[in-house]
Amino acid sequence: MKARFTQQQQPVSIVRSDNKIYIFLCLNGQQKSELYEDPDGGQTQENYYEYDYNEICGPEPEIPVADIQSHPENYLDYQYTPAPDDPGTKALEEIEKLKAVIERGLTV
């Protein structure tokens, strides 16, 4: 995706908050300008910087932060996707809980 800014941006910006990490990628910047018509009939020129852009957000331990910082160009299309919950693992955990209850002689 493309994004416009009025000021130059760092290629990789990182914000940490509430056990999450937010990474903002701004690559391949180009300085551009655009003309707009004023309400009085005149024209105004706006200068801006346009970047290839991506935002990555997720739990810090699950995001490859060091690699993103080293090779941001590889992450322009990256989307964090949490690992799907394995139903087999959940069922096994439930079985282990029930087993522990039975071994203690309690009923569920």
FIFI-586365 format. One record per residue: residue number from 0; residue in one letter; x negated, y, z negated of N, C-alpha, C in turn. Coordinates in Angstrom, 2 decimals. Atoms other than C-alpha are relative to their C-alpha. Example, Ala and Ser with C-alpha at 12.3 -4.5 7.8 and 13.67 -1.06 7.14 Angstrom:
2
     i   aa      n.px      n.py      n.pz     ca.px     ca.py     ca.pz      c.px      c.py      c.pz
     0    a     -0.89     -1.19      0.00    -12.30     -4.50     -7.80     -0.90      1.20      0.00
     1    s      0.82     -1.19      0.06    -13.67     -1.06     -7.14      0.77      1.09     -0.73
This chain:
108
     i   aa      n.px      n.py      n.pz     ca.px     ca.py     ca.pz      c.px      c.py      c.pz
     0    m     -0.85     -1.16      0.00      0.00      0.00      0.00     -0.90      1.23      0.00
     1    k      0.73     -1.28     -0.02     -1.10      3.59      0.48      0.53      0.88     -1.13
     2    a     -0.41     -0.96      1.04     -1.04      6.27     -2.21     -0.72      1.32      0.26
     3    r      0.56     -1.35     -0.17     -1.62     10.03     -2.10     -0.27      0.63     -1.36
     4    f      0.37     -0.72      1.22     -3.36     12.12     -4.73     -0.51      1.39      0.40
     5    t      0.51     -1.35     -0.27     -4.22     15.81     -4.94     -1.47      0.13     -0.35
     6    q      1.42     -0.01      0.38     -7.63     14.98     -6.44     -0.61     -1.35      0.34
     7    q      0.69      1.26     -0.26    -10.26     12.35     -5.66      0.17     -0.93     -1.19
     8    q     -0.20      1.02      1.03     -9.86      9.09     -7.60     -1.21     -0.92     -0.06
     9    q      1.01      1.03      0.17    -12.29      6.54     -9.00      0.48     -1.27      0.70
    10    p     -0.44      1.23     -0.67    -12.27      3.22     -7.10      0.76     -0.95     -0.94
    11    v     -0.64      0.88      0.97    -11.33      1.30    -10.27      0.20      0.79     -1.29
    12    s     -0.33     -0.63      1.29     -9.55      2.81    -13.30      0.68     -1.05     -0.86
    13    i     -0.53      1.01      0.91     -8.72      0.69    -16.35      0.59      0.67     -1.23
    14    v     -0.66     -0.46      1.23     -6.27      1.36    -19.19      0.40     -1.25     -0.77
    15    r     -0.39      1.11      0.87     -5.83     -1.02    -22.12      1.03      0.52     -0.99
    16    s     -1.06     -0.41      0.92     -2.62     -0.84    -24.16      0.85     -1.21     -0.37
    17    d     -0.89      1.06      0.50     -0.63     -3.27    -26.32     -0.34     -1.39      0.55
    18    n      0.48      1.31     -0.45     -2.71     -6.37    -25.43      0.18     -0.24      1.49
    19    k     -0.08      0.09     -1.45     -2.23     -5.64    -21.73     -1.09      0.86      0.60
    20    i      0.96     -0.81     -0.72     -4.61     -4.28    -19.17      0.68      0.48      1.28
    21    y     -0.54     -0.62     -1.20     -3.63     -1.93    -16.37     -1.20      0.44      0.85
    22    i      1.12     -0.33     -0.89     -6.03     -1.67    -13.41      0.57      0.68      1.23
    23    f     -0.44     -0.78     -1.15     -5.58      0.93    -10.69     -1.14      0.05      1.00
    24    l      1.01      0.03     -1.05     -7.48      0.46     -7.42      0.31      1.07      1.04
    25    c     -0.10     -1.04     -1.04     -8.06      3.39     -5.03     -1.22     -0.14      0.90
    26    l      1.12      0.29     -0.89    -10.21      2.36     -2.07      0.22      0.63      1.38
    27    n     -0.03     -0.50     -1.38    -11.05      3.64      1.41      0.67      1.37      0.10
    28    g     -0.61     -1.32      0.04    -10.15      7.23      0.57     -0.30      0.84      1.22
    29    q      0.14     -0.94     -1.11     -9.58      9.75      3.32      0.64      1.32     -0.40
    30    q     -0.57     -1.31      0.26     -9.06     13.47      2.96      0.86      0.38      1.20
    31    k     -0.95     -0.33     -1.06     -6.02     14.60      4.95      0.74      1.29     -0.36
    32    s     -0.84     -1.16      0.27     -3.69     17.55      5.28      1.30     -0.16      0.77
    33    e     -1.31      0.07     -0.62     -0.06     18.02      6.17      0.64      1.38     -0.07
    34    l     -0.70     -1.28     -0.03      1.98     21.05      7.18      1.47     -0.20     -0.37
    35    y     -1.40      0.01      0.41      5.33     21.75      5.56      0.62      1.34      0.35
    36    e     -0.72     -1.25     -0.26      7.94     24.30      6.54      0.49      0.57     -1.31
    37    d     -0.51     -0.71      1.17      8.71     26.87      3.88      1.46      0.37      0.23
    38    p     -1.40     -0.44     -0.16     12.31     27.92      3.19      0.11      1.32      0.77
    39    d     -0.06     -1.29     -0.70     11.44     31.37      4.60     -0.47     -0.11      1.46
    40    g      0.39      0.19     -1.39     10.34     29.84      7.92     -1.50     -0.11      0.23
    41    g      1.45      0.12     -0.13      6.58     29.90      7.28     -0.43     -1.45     -0.16
    42    q      0.53      1.35      0.18      4.32     26.90      6.94     -1.05     -0.01     -1.11
    43    t      0.98      0.20      1.06      2.27     25.60      4.03     -0.79     -1.26      0.31
    44    q      0.85      1.17     -0.21     -0.68     23.25      4.42     -0.37     -0.59     -1.35
    45    e      0.37      0.70      1.23     -1.20     20.67      1.69     -1.13     -0.97      0.30
    46    n      1.13      0.93     -0.13     -4.52     18.86      1.35      0.18     -1.10     -1.05
    47    y     -0.14      1.13      0.93     -4.53     15.41     -0.24     -1.02     -1.08      0.37
    48    y      0.85      1.17     -0.22     -6.52     12.19     -0.56      0.92     -1.21      0.10
    49    e     -0.81      1.20     -0.18     -4.99      8.98      0.75     -0.88     -1.22     -0.18
    50    y      0.77      1.19      0.34     -6.16      5.62     -0.56      0.80     -1.27      0.28
    51    d     -0.59      1.33      0.10     -5.50      1.93     -0.11      0.11     -0.24     -1.51
    52    y     -0.29     -0.04      1.43     -3.92      1.33     -3.51      0.63     -1.30     -0.49
    53    n     -0.66      1.12      0.67     -2.96     -1.44     -5.90     -0.03      0.22     -1.50
    54    e     -0.07      0.00      1.46     -1.88     -1.69     -9.53      0.08     -1.44     -0.46
    55    i      0.01      1.35      0.55     -2.63     -4.82    -11.52      0.27      0.13     -1.49
    56    c     -0.35     -0.06      1.42     -1.05     -5.41    -14.93      0.23     -1.42     -0.51
    57    g     -0.22      1.31      0.60     -1.13     -8.41    -17.23     -0.77     -0.12     -1.29
    58    p      0.77      0.23      1.22     -2.57     -9.91    -20.41     -1.49     -0.01      0.33
    59    e      1.42     -0.15     -0.34     -6.26     -9.03    -20.50     -0.75     -1.31      0.17
    60    p      0.77      1.23     -0.19     -7.55    -12.59    -20.99      0.29     -0.71      1.33
    61    e     -0.38      0.71     -1.22     -5.75    -13.71    -17.82     -0.33      0.78      1.28
    62    i      0.33     -0.83     -1.17     -6.97    -10.90    -15.51     -1.53     -0.03      0.18
    63    p      1.45      0.07     -0.23    -10.44    -11.27    -13.89     -0.63      1.40      0.09
    64    v      0.41     -1.40      0.05    -11.55     -7.78    -14.98     -1.40      0.21      0.59
    65    a      1.38     -0.20     -0.48    -15.29     -8.16    -14.34     -0.10     -0.17      1.51
    66    d      0.05      0.21     -1.44    -14.75     -9.52    -10.85      0.72      1.12      0.75
    67    i     -0.71     -1.13     -0.63    -12.24     -6.78    -10.03     -0.90      1.22      0.04
    68    q      0.91     -1.14      0.03    -14.77     -4.17    -11.11     -1.14     -0.16      1.00
    69    s      1.11      0.25     -0.91    -17.51     -5.81     -9.04      0.42     -0.04      1.46
    70    h     -0.46      0.20     -1.38    -15.42     -6.55     -5.95      1.44      0.49      0.17
    71    p     -1.39     -0.47     -0.06    -12.32     -4.31     -5.95      0.66     -0.20      1.36
    72    e     -0.57      0.17     -1.35    -11.88     -4.69     -2.18      0.70     -1.36      0.15
    73    n     -0.63      1.31     -0.07    -10.93     -8.34     -2.78      1.35     -0.05     -0.71
    74    y     -1.20      0.01      0.84     -8.01     -7.32     -4.99      1.06      1.01      0.45
    75    l     -0.99     -0.96     -0.48     -6.07     -4.83     -2.85      1.39     -0.61      0.14
    76    d     -1.29      0.67     -0.14     -3.30     -7.41     -2.34      0.31     -0.91     -1.19
    77    y     -0.16      0.90      1.14     -3.66     -9.18     -5.70      1.22      0.39     -0.83
    78    q     -1.11     -0.18      0.93     -0.56     -9.61     -7.85     -0.17     -1.01     -1.12
    79    y      0.10      0.93      1.12     -0.84    -11.09    -11.33      1.30     -0.80     -0.09
    80    t     -1.14      0.88      0.18      1.45    -14.08    -11.69     -0.29     -0.88     -1.20
    81    p      0.24      0.84      1.16      1.75    -15.74    -15.08      0.08     -1.48      0.38
    82    a     -0.02      1.44     -0.26      1.05    -19.45    -15.12      1.38     -0.54     -0.37
    83    p     -1.34      0.52      0.30      4.37    -21.29    -14.91     -0.06     -0.96     -1.19
    84    d     -0.07      0.92      1.12      5.44    -23.14    -18.01      0.21     -1.41      0.55
    85    d     -0.09      1.39     -0.42      4.94    -26.86    -17.54      1.07     -0.68     -0.84
    86    p     -1.06      0.64      0.78      8.17    -28.64    -18.54     -0.49     -1.26     -0.70
    87    g      0.54      1.20      0.64      6.18    -31.80    -19.29     -0.73      0.34     -1.29
    88    t      0.72     -0.44      1.20      4.00    -29.92    -21.77      0.99      0.38     -1.10
    89    k     -1.01     -0.39      1.00      7.06    -28.43    -23.48      0.68     -1.24     -0.59
    90    a     -0.65      1.21      0.49      8.73    -31.85    -23.71     -0.92     -0.75     -0.95
    91    l      0.96      0.68      0.86      5.57    -33.36    -25.19     -0.10      0.70     -1.36
    92    e      0.03     -0.73      1.26      5.43    -30.60    -27.82      1.22     -0.31     -0.84
    93    e     -1.22      0.32      0.73      9.06    -31.31    -28.76     -0.07     -1.42     -0.58
    94    i      0.14      1.38      0.46      8.33    -35.05    -29.01     -0.93     -0.06     -1.20
    95    e      0.95     -0.01      1.12      5.34    -34.36    -31.28      0.65      0.57     -1.25
    96    k     -0.70     -0.58      1.16      7.52    -32.17    -33.54      0.97     -1.02     -0.60
    97    l     -0.96      1.00      0.49     10.21    -34.86    -33.76     -0.72     -1.17     -0.67
    98    k      0.77      1.08      0.58      7.60    -37.52    -34.45     -0.47      0.36     -1.40
    99    a      0.47     -0.45      1.32      6.20    -35.46    -37.32      1.15      0.00     -1.00
   100    v     -1.16     -0.03      0.88      9.70    -35.03    -38.78      0.35     -1.44     -0.42
   101    i     -0.34      1.40      0.30     10.41    -38.78    -38.54     -1.03     -0.59     -0.96
   102    e      1.04      0.57      0.87      7.06    -39.65    -40.15      0.10      0.53     -1.42
   103    r     -0.21     -0.53      1.34      7.91    -37.40    -43.09      1.27     -0.55     -0.63
   104    g     -1.22      0.61      0.52     11.18    -39.31    -43.47      1.16      0.97     -0.03
   105    l     -1.09     -0.97     -0.03     13.35    -36.30    -42.75      0.89     -0.28      1.21
   106    t     -0.88      0.08     -1.15     16.30    -36.12    -40.42      0.05      1.36      0.68
   107    v     -0.03     -1.25     -0.77     16.70    -33.55    -37.73      1.31      0.70     -0.17
